[in-house]
Amino acid sequence: MKKENGENRNYVLDSSAFLALFEDEDGADTVQELLEKGVRGEIIVFASFVTFTEVFYITFRERGEEEAKKRIRLMHRLTITTVESSQELGLIAGRLKRQPTKSLSPTHGLPLQRFFMMQPSCIKTRNSSSWKMRSKP
């Protein structure tokens, strides 16, 4: 885990974080703050390639293809590091996905945390009412 002055420098955002930002839901301010810190170089923000897939298909389903494409274009312009799949991340994600309650995005976000020794991660499910910073499992 990378820390500077006792603060975490690495964060993983999942699809629910981006959807909260786009929909101006609870937690959008937290996501915006993290992204702004990323622009200033104070922290490093990561997102799994799966996050892009989930934002696209959820938005497509709820708001149509044009809005989905717009959001993906915006995500590509953000100061985030997109982590593509690898054999090692895929195997870790597969182990987590074997649990039927896990959606695909967290099964890639958590391996990113483990792979890069990141902690905490900004996580929110769209059905939960509060944001929390979750420590590495």
WOZI-V761679 format. One record per backbone hydrogen bond with DSSP energy under -0.5 kcal/mol. CO is the residue of the C=O (numbers start at 0). NH is the residue of the N-H. Records with the same first field share a line. If there is no record, write none. Layout:
CO=NH ; NH
//
This chain:
0=2
1=8 ; 9
3=6
6=3
8=43
10=45
11=121
13=16 ; 17
14=18
15=19
16=20
17=21
18=22
19=23 ; 24
20=23
24=27
26=30
27=31
28=32
29=33
30=34
31=35
32=36
33=37
34=38
35=39
36=41 ; 42
37=40
43=10 ; 45
44=80
45=12
46=82
47=50 ; 51
48=52
49=53
50=54
51=55
52=56
53=57
54=58
55=59
56=60
57=61
58=62 ; 63
59=63
63=67
64=68
65=69
66=70
67=71
68=72
69=73
70=74
71=75
72=76
73=76 ; 77
74=77
77=79
79=81
80=46 ; 82
81=83
82=48
85=89
86=90
87=91
88=92
89=93
90=94
91=95
92=96
93=97
95=98
97=99
98=101
102=106
103=107
104=107 ; 108
105=109
107=111
108=112
109=113
110=114
111=115
112=116 ; 117
120=122 ; 133
121=13
122=131
124=127
131=122 ; 133
133=119 ; 120
//
